[in-house]
Amino acid sequence: MGELIPAHGGYRRLKSFQQAELVYDATVRFCERFIDKRSRTTDQMVQAARSGRQNIAEASQASGTSKKTELKLVGVARASLEELLLDYEDFLRQRGMPLWAKDSREAVFVRKLASKKDRSYETYRTYIETRPSEVVANILICLIHQANYLLDQQLRGLEKEFLEKGGFTERLYHMRKARKNQDTGRSNRTH
Protein backbone atom coordinates (compact mmCIF):
# COMPACT_ATOMS: atom_id res chain seq x y z
CA MET A 1 0.00 0.00 0.00
CA GLY A 2 2.89 2.39 0.67
CA GLU A 3 3.59 4.90 3.38
CA LEU A 4 0.99 7.26 4.77
CA ILE A 5 3.58 10.02 5.15
CA PRO A 6 6.20 9.60 2.42
CA ALA A 7 9.77 10.80 2.75
CA HIS A 8 9.92 14.56 2.56
CA GLY A 9 12.34 17.41 3.12
CA GLY A 10 15.69 17.14 1.38
CA TYR A 11 15.19 20.60 -0.10
CA ARG A 12 18.91 21.39 -0.01
CA ARG A 13 19.38 18.92 -2.89
CA LEU A 14 16.71 20.61 -5.03
CA LYS A 15 18.18 22.61 -7.90
CA SER A 16 15.40 25.17 -7.44
CA PHE A 17 16.43 25.70 -3.79
CA GLN A 18 20.11 25.97 -4.70
CA GLN A 19 19.32 28.51 -7.41
CA ALA A 20 17.02 30.51 -5.12
CA GLU A 21 19.73 30.53 -2.43
CA LEU A 22 22.20 31.86 -4.99
CA VAL A 23 19.72 34.61 -5.96
CA TYR A 24 19.18 35.45 -2.28
CA ASP A 25 22.90 35.70 -1.48
CA ALA A 26 23.61 37.76 -4.61
CA THR A 27 20.65 40.06 -3.91
CA VAL A 28 21.89 40.78 -0.39
CA ARG A 29 25.28 41.71 -1.85
CA PHE A 30 23.71 43.77 -4.68
CA CYS A 31 21.70 45.79 -2.17
CA GLU A 32 24.76 46.31 0.04
CA ARG A 33 26.67 47.66 -2.95
CA PHE A 34 24.10 49.62 -4.93
CA ILE A 35 20.96 50.45 -2.91
CA ASP A 36 20.68 52.71 0.14
CA LYS A 37 20.55 50.39 3.15
CA ARG A 38 17.81 52.48 4.76
CA SER A 39 15.57 52.42 1.69
CA ARG A 40 12.38 50.43 1.51
CA THR A 41 13.64 48.98 -1.78
CA THR A 42 16.52 47.21 -0.04
CA ASP A 43 14.16 45.60 2.44
CA GLN A 44 11.67 44.60 -0.27
CA MET A 45 14.28 43.09 -2.57
CA VAL A 46 16.00 41.13 0.19
CA GLN A 47 12.65 39.91 1.54
CA ALA A 48 11.46 38.82 -1.94
CA ALA A 49 14.71 36.90 -2.49
CA ARG A 50 14.47 35.37 0.98
CA SER A 51 10.84 34.42 0.43
CA GLY A 52 11.77 32.59 -2.77
CA ARG A 53 14.30 30.48 -0.91
CA GLN A 54 12.34 29.94 2.31
CA ASN A 55 9.11 28.92 0.61
CA ILE A 56 10.89 26.18 -1.35
CA ALA A 57 12.25 24.79 1.92
CA GLU A 58 8.87 25.05 3.63
CA ALA A 59 7.14 23.41 0.66
CA SER A 60 9.54 20.50 0.81
CA GLN A 61 8.86 20.01 4.51
CA ALA A 62 5.08 20.19 3.97
CA SER A 63 5.18 17.71 1.09
CA GLY A 64 4.82 14.69 3.36
CA THR A 65 1.37 15.63 4.63
CA SER A 66 -0.04 18.15 2.15
CA LYS A 67 0.58 18.24 -1.58
CA LYS A 68 -1.83 21.17 -1.74
CA THR A 69 0.35 23.17 0.67
CA GLU A 70 3.48 22.11 -1.19
CA LEU A 71 2.04 23.34 -4.48
CA LYS A 72 0.91 26.60 -2.89
CA LEU A 73 4.30 27.32 -1.30
CA VAL A 74 6.25 26.56 -4.49
CA GLY A 75 3.85 28.96 -6.22
CA VAL A 76 4.57 31.60 -3.56
CA ALA A 77 8.32 31.09 -4.10
CA ARG A 78 7.80 31.56 -7.84
CA ALA A 79 5.73 34.73 -7.29
CA SER A 80 8.35 36.17 -4.91
CA LEU A 81 11.10 35.69 -7.47
CA GLU A 82 8.92 37.25 -10.17
CA GLU A 83 8.52 40.30 -7.92
CA LEU A 84 12.29 40.43 -7.47
CA LEU A 85 12.79 40.15 -11.23
CA LEU A 86 10.63 43.25 -11.70
CA ASP A 87 12.72 45.11 -9.10
CA TYR A 88 15.90 44.45 -11.08
CA GLU A 89 14.23 45.42 -14.35
CA ASP A 90 12.97 48.62 -12.68
CA PHE A 91 16.49 49.33 -11.40
CA LEU A 92 17.84 49.24 -14.95
CA ARG A 93 14.95 51.09 -16.57
CA GLN A 94 14.86 53.91 -14.01
CA ARG A 95 18.58 54.55 -14.49
CA GLY A 96 18.51 54.33 -18.28
CA MET A 97 20.64 51.18 -18.27
CA PRO A 98 20.14 48.48 -20.90
CA LEU A 99 18.57 45.09 -20.19
CA TRP A 100 20.58 42.34 -21.84
CA ALA A 101 18.85 40.51 -24.67
CA LYS A 102 18.24 36.84 -23.92
CA ASP A 103 20.78 35.76 -26.54
CA SER A 104 23.36 38.48 -25.92
CA ARG A 105 26.94 37.37 -25.45
CA GLU A 106 26.78 38.36 -21.77
CA ALA A 107 23.52 36.50 -21.03
CA VAL A 108 24.81 33.38 -22.79
CA PHE A 109 27.99 33.55 -20.67
CA VAL A 110 25.94 33.73 -17.45
CA ARG A 111 23.77 30.81 -18.58
CA LYS A 112 26.88 28.73 -19.30
CA LEU A 113 28.05 29.20 -15.71
CA ALA A 114 24.91 27.28 -14.68
CA SER A 115 26.41 24.09 -16.06
CA LYS A 116 29.30 24.16 -13.57
CA LYS A 117 29.23 21.37 -11.02
CA ASP A 118 28.67 22.40 -7.39
CA ARG A 119 27.69 25.90 -8.44
CA SER A 120 27.06 28.38 -5.62
CA TYR A 121 27.49 32.06 -4.84
CA GLU A 122 31.25 31.47 -5.07
CA THR A 123 30.85 30.71 -8.80
CA TYR A 124 29.55 34.25 -9.31
CA ARG A 125 31.29 36.14 -6.48
CA THR A 126 33.85 37.88 -8.69
CA TYR A 127 31.16 39.16 -11.05
CA ILE A 128 28.69 40.17 -8.30
CA GLU A 129 31.28 41.91 -6.14
CA THR A 130 33.44 43.68 -8.74
CA ARG A 131 31.26 44.61 -11.73
CA PRO A 132 29.21 47.81 -12.05
CA SER A 133 25.53 47.88 -11.07
CA GLU A 134 24.29 47.55 -14.65
CA VAL A 135 26.20 44.27 -15.14
CA VAL A 136 25.29 42.85 -11.72
CA ALA A 137 21.58 43.64 -12.16
CA ASN A 138 21.61 41.89 -15.52
CA ILE A 139 23.43 38.87 -14.06
CA LEU A 140 20.78 38.63 -11.35
CA ILE A 141 18.02 38.87 -13.94
CA CYS A 142 19.58 35.88 -15.71
CA LEU A 143 19.85 33.97 -12.42
CA ILE A 144 16.22 34.71 -11.53
CA HIS A 145 15.07 33.52 -14.95
CA GLN A 146 16.93 30.25 -14.30
CA ALA A 147 15.33 29.90 -10.86
CA ASN A 148 11.89 30.62 -12.31
CA TYR A 149 12.41 28.02 -15.03
CA LEU A 150 13.31 25.42 -12.39
CA LEU A 151 10.29 26.36 -10.28
CA ASP A 152 7.99 26.16 -13.31
CA GLN A 153 9.31 22.63 -13.98
CA GLN A 154 8.86 21.73 -10.32
CA LEU A 155 5.27 23.05 -10.32
CA ARG A 156 4.40 21.04 -13.43
CA GLY A 157 5.84 17.89 -11.83
CA LEU A 158 3.96 18.48 -8.58
CA GLU A 159 0.69 19.11 -10.40
CA LYS A 160 1.11 15.92 -12.42
CA GLU A 161 1.97 13.89 -9.31
CA PHE A 162 -0.99 15.33 -7.41
CA LEU A 163 -3.39 14.49 -10.25
CA GLU A 164 -2.03 10.96 -10.59
CA LYS A 165 -1.54 10.01 -6.94
CA GLY A 166 -3.58 12.50 -4.95
CA GLY A 167 -2.49 13.87 -1.63
CA PHE A 168 -2.45 12.90 2.03
CA THR A 169 -6.25 12.67 2.34
CA GLU A 170 -6.48 10.27 -0.60
CA ARG A 171 -3.64 8.11 0.75
CA LEU A 172 -5.29 8.04 4.16
CA TYR A 173 -8.62 7.01 2.64
CA HIS A 174 -7.07 4.21 0.56
CA MET A 175 -5.01 2.90 3.48
CA ARG A 176 -8.01 2.90 5.81
CA LYS A 177 -10.12 1.17 3.16
CA ALA A 178 -7.43 -1.48 2.60
CA ARG A 179 -7.11 -2.03 6.37
CA LYS A 180 -10.89 -2.34 6.70
CA ASN A 181 -10.98 -4.87 3.85
CA GLN A 182 -8.16 -6.84 5.52
CA ASP A 183 -9.99 -6.84 8.85
CA THR A 184 -13.25 -7.87 7.16
CA GLY A 185 -11.43 -10.71 5.38
CA ARG A 186 -9.92 -11.91 8.68
CA SER A 187 -13.22 -11.79 10.53
CA ASN A 188 -14.95 -13.76 7.72
CA ARG A 189 -12.29 -16.47 7.98
CA THR A 190 -12.68 -16.81 11.75
CA HIS A 191 -16.46 -17.31 11.62
Secondary structure, 3 states (H helix, E strand, C coil): CCCCCCCCCCHHHCHHHHHHHHHHHHHHHHHHHHCCCCCHHHHHHHHHHHHHHHHHHHHHHHCCCCHHHHHHHHHHHHHHHHHHHHHHHHHHHHCCCCCCCCCCHHHHHHHHHCCCCCCCHHHHHHHHHHCCHHHHHHHHHHHHHHHHHHHHHHHHHHHHHHHHHCCHHHHHHHHHHHHHHHHHHHHHHHC
